[in-house]
Each structure stands twice: as C-alpha cells, then as structure tokens.
Amino acid sequence: MSERLVGVFPGEDNSVANAKALDAWAGGALDVAVTFVRAGASRADRRAFVDHTLTPLWNAGFTPLVTWEPFSLVSGGESLADAVRAGSTTRDWADSLAAWVAASPDDRSLFLRPAHEMNGSWYPWSAGAGVSPTAYVDFWTALRDVFDAHGPPADAVSWVWCPNADSADDTDLTAYYPGDQCVDWVGVDGYNFGASREWSDWRSPAEIFIPAFEAACGVSDRPLAVPEFGCSSAAPTGSDPDRKSAWIADAFALFADAGVELAAYFDYDKETDWAVCTPERGVAVPETARVCDREYAVYPEFRRAAQRFRGDA
C-alpha cells in the first residue's frame, strides 16, 4: 500500500460490489473499505458480516475499517464498561475477528473503530446522551482488555479513536481520549451539508476540520485519519456539482497538508447527495461513466484528488 491511504464507505447495500466499482473507476486508488456493524448483532448476523462482508472486501484488496456500534450495550442503565465486562457480546466479537484473521495465511488485518463520534449527541454512547468522559474511557479500557485476551494478534488490529469535527454543546472532545495505550490511530469525521438542511450552511474543509485536527493532535501524536468525510452539492442557489468538486479537491489538499494518513469518503446518498460514484439517479452531476457494465454518476475530481493524495499522480 502507499504511504497515504484512501478509503471509501461504499454504501449499505451490496457494499462489496460498490467498493469494487468505485475502485475500478478511481484507477485502483482505494485501500480501505469502511463498514458499520452493531455490537449486538446475532450470532448469525455476526457470521454473515465476517463471511460476506469482511472476507470479500479483503479478497478484493481492501483493508476493512470496522465501525463497531455498541447500541445494545447502553440499554438498561448499565454502564458501557460494565456491559463489556459482564456480557458475552464483546468476547464473541473478539473470538470471531480472531478466527477471521487466523483463517487465512495472507496476514489479514483490519482497523477497528468502536463507539465513534462520542462528542456528538446522535448516539447513545455520546456526550449528548449523558455519557461522561470517565465512563467512555472506562469502556475503551474494558474493550481493549477483552480483545487483548481473546481477539486477533495486536499487529493485526489498528484501533481508531474517532470524534466528529462538530461537538455537541461545546463538548471537549479531548476529554474522551482513552490514551495512547489503547489507540493506534486518531480519527476525525466531518461533513459539509451545504444548504441541504435548514440548520446548515456551506463550509469549507478548513472550517470543518482544522479546529478538530488541532484538538485531536493536541492529545496524541498517533497517525491522523479521516474515516468519514463528504460534501453535499446543495448550495443556496440550488445543486452545484462544480462547487462540490472543488470542495473535494480542497479537502484532499488540506488532508495532505495536515498530515492525514488515511482519508475515507462517504460514498452513499443518505442525508443528502454525498456520493461521488453512484448509479445514475437523475441528480445533476459532472459526468457519467460506464463502470463494471453499469452506468454511474461520477465526480472526476474525486478520482484525480484521491490519486494525488495517495501519491499516484
């Protein structure tokens, strides 16, 4: 892999095929595929995630970045740390991922991003939901203890601590840092919603990321990552794909200047039109392209900027 890594969240449906298509269109510039999974997944769903998401992604040349969402661990009033220690859920995940790594002779590895964006208000493990810094750090410590005892070898897992660029109620994101003994990468997620929401305005990459980068890098010199970033085309005057294209180029340039070593784009139309390579849906886009025998709406500036960031151009 290159010195800098480029990743993608390829969507919730048929994500492996989408990742392959985007990588083919981007000239093989992608290294990492971001995934999301609930900690409380059933045994069958956990096995399906390992066998039908992680393995195909790895076989396609992507290192999985597993976003582990502990929704079920914060129910019933029990603390996150107590739930990790008392229940079998975490041990089951540690065992499953250890088996996945050991099942292949090709040195499988993964990034693990537990309970991300804890400085926001939209997750039950977050500051806005009443989870204190002490409780969150205790959770991370308990989780690492279980994985150190039962999970994959330490050199096969890169642990990613990841706040959001925007904090809820002026939350000090640095108070939620669990320490270098638990963390391998420091991440920051950030999005430009543009004019897609009543509460949002167009913001440059620098406005979104620089304050959070400075705060995160102030608590650790671990490698810096952006596991999720995206831009809407919604401008005050209507859909503006050219402005979105320029934002993407500016974001990759800012990441390079800031020392970001992994940047993963959220290529999925969810709250707004984040995607840069997606089956055509009639949204105004710069170009279309035929990829893997299917027509896609594409933002060529992403391909160019990703290749420059990665050092391929």
N, C-alpha and C positions, 0 to 999 in steps of 0.2 A: 504494500500500500504506500501511497505518497506521504510526504511529511504532514500535509494538512488533509483532513478527511472531509468529504462531502456526503451528507446523508439525506434521507427523504422519509417522511411519513406517507406511504402510498395509498392510504385510504382504508376504510373499514371492511370493504367487500373485495374479495379476490385480490388481496394486497400483494401477493407474490407476483401475480401476472402484471399488476400495475407497476410494481417496482422494476420488473424486467423491461417493461415497455419504456418507462422513463429513462432507465439506464441506457437502453439501446438508442433512444433519441438523443441523449446527452453525450453520446460517444464514449460510453463506459466510464463516466466520471464519478459514479456513485460507489461509495464504500460501505455505507451503513444504512440499515433499514430500521426505522423507529416503529415499535409495536406497543400496544396497550393491552393489559390483561388485569382482570380483577383478582385480588388475592384470594377471595372466597370462591373461586371457580370450583365446580365439582371435579371429582377425580377424572371423569370422562372428558370434561371440557379442558382440564389441565393437560391431559394426554393429547387431546386434539391440538391444543396450542403448540405443544412441543413437537408433535409429529407432522402437523400440517401447516405450521407457520414457521417455527424456528428452523427445522431441518431443510425445507425447500429454500428458505432465504439463504441459509449458509451454503447450500449446494449451488445456488445461483451466484455466489461470490460476495454476498453481503454479510457483514457482521451485525447481528441483531442488537438493537438497543431496546431492552425490555423495560417498559414503564409499568411498574408494579403498583397497582392502586388498591390500598387496603380499606376499601369501603366497608366490608363486613367486620373489620377489626375494631371499628369505632362505634359499634352498636351496643346497647345495653348498659352504657355508663362505665364500662371497663376501660382503663387506660390503654393506649396503644401498646406500651411496653409490656403490661401485664398480659394482654391478649397474645402477644408474640411468644411470651414465655410459657403461658399456660396451655395454649391450644396446639393442635397438630398441624394447622394450616401452614405455618412457616416451615416446619420440619418437612412437610410433604413437598413444598416447593423446592427446598434445598436439595432433597433427595432426587427430585425429578430433574433438576438442572444439572446436578452432579452426574446422573445417569446419561443425560444428553451429551455432556462433554466427553464422558468416558466411552460412549458408544462408537466413536469414530477415531481412526488413527491419525486424522489430519489436524490435530491441535485446535479443536473447536474453542471458540471464546465468545464472550458476549459482554455488553455493557448492561448494568442493572441500575435502574433509576427508580428508587422507591419513594412513594408519597411526595410527588413533585409539587411545585408551586404552593408550598406551605405558607408563604407570606401573603396569600390572597384570601378571598372569602368564599370561593366557589367549591371548595372541597371540605368534607367533614374532618379532615386531618389538618386543617389550616388555622392560621391565627384568627381569621374572621369567624371561625366556628368555635373559638374558645380554647384551642389547643395552645398551651404555653410553650415557650422555648425549652423549658426544662423537660416537659413531657415529650416534646418532639425529639430532643437529643437522646433521652432515655430510650425512646422507640428505636432510633438508629443503632444505638449501642446493643440493645437486645437482639435486633435483627442480625447484626454482624456476628454476634456471639453464636447464633444458631447456624448461620452459613459457614462460619469458620470451623464449626464442629462437624457439619453434615453436608455442606454444599460442595461445589466444584473446587478444585485447587485454586489458591489465591491468584495465581498468574493467569487463570482462565476467566476471571471476572473483574471488570473495571467498574467500580462503584461511582455513580454520578449523583451528586447533590445538586438540586436544581430549583431555585426560586424563580418567580416570574419577575420580569422587569418592572411591573407595576405592583406595588404593595397595597394592601387594604389598610385604610385608616393609619397611614404613615408607619406601618409596622417596620421595625428594624430587622431586615432580613438576616443581618449578620448574627443576630442573637440565636438564630435557628441552625447555625452551623455546628455539626456534631464533632468536628475536629479532624485533623489530618490522619489520625489513626483509623478513621472509619471511611475516609473519602479518597478516591483516586482522581476524580475529575470534578471541577466546579462548573456548573452549567447555569445559563440564564435563558429563559424563554421570553419571546417578545413578538408582538404583532402590531401592525398598522391597520386598524379597522377603517381608516379613512372616514368617509361620510356614510358608511353603511349602517350606523346606529345613531339614534337621537343624541346619545351622550358622547359620541366620538368625533374627533377631528383628525385631519390628515397630519401625521407626524413623521418626521424624518427618522432614519435609522439611528442617527446620533442622539436625537431627543429621547428615543425609546431606550437605547442600550447603554450609552456612556455612563450615566449615573449608577446603574446596576452593576456594570462591569467594575467600576471603581470600588463599589462597596464589596462585591464578591472577592475581588482580588486583594482587598484590604485584609481579609481574614485568612487567605491561603494563597500559596504560590503553586497550587496544583494546576495542571493543564486546564485551559479555559475552553468551554464548549457552549454551543447554542443548539440544544436538542430540538427546539421548535422555533421557527420563525415564519412569518407570512405577511403578505400585503394584499389588501383589497384593491380593486380597480375603482371603487366608488369614490368619486371626487364630488365637490359641491356642485359642479356643473353637469354631473352625470358620469357614466362609465368612461374611464380614461386609462386604457391599457398602456398607452405610451408613458404615462406618469408612473404606473405600476412597474413597467420595465425599468425605468430609471431608478426607482426605489430599490429594486432587486440588485442592480449593479452597484448602487451606493452601499447597500448592506454588505455585500461580499467584500467590497473595498474597505469598509470600516472594520469588518471582522479581521481582515488580514493585518491592518494597521494596529489593531488592539491585541494581537497575539492569539486570536481564537484558533484552535487547532482542529475543531470539529464543528461543522455547521450543517444542520439538517432542516430542509424546507418542508413545511406542512402542505403537501400536495393533495389537498382534498377540500372540495367545496362544502363547507359546513355552515358556520355562521354567515359567511359571505363567500365571494369567489376567490378563495386562496389559491386554487390550483394553477400550475404553470404548464402542465401536460395532462390533459384530461379528454375523454371522449367528447366530441363536439356537442354542446347543448344550446347553441344559439346565442351565447354571451359574446359580446364584442371582444375579439382577441386579435393580436397582431397577425398571426398566421395559423394555417392548419398544416398538418403533416400526416403522412401515412406511416404508422409505426406498428410493426408486428401484425400487418394485414388489417389494421383498423385505423379509422380517421380520428385524429386527435387535434384539439385546440392547443396551441403551444405558444409559449413566450420565449423566443430565441435568445433574448438577453440572459435568461437564466442559464442556458447551456453555455454561453460564452463566459459569463461571470463565474460560474462554478468551475469551469476548466481553468480560468486564470487563478482563482483562489487555490485550487488544488495543485497548481504549478504545471499544468499540461499545455498551457498556451502562453 
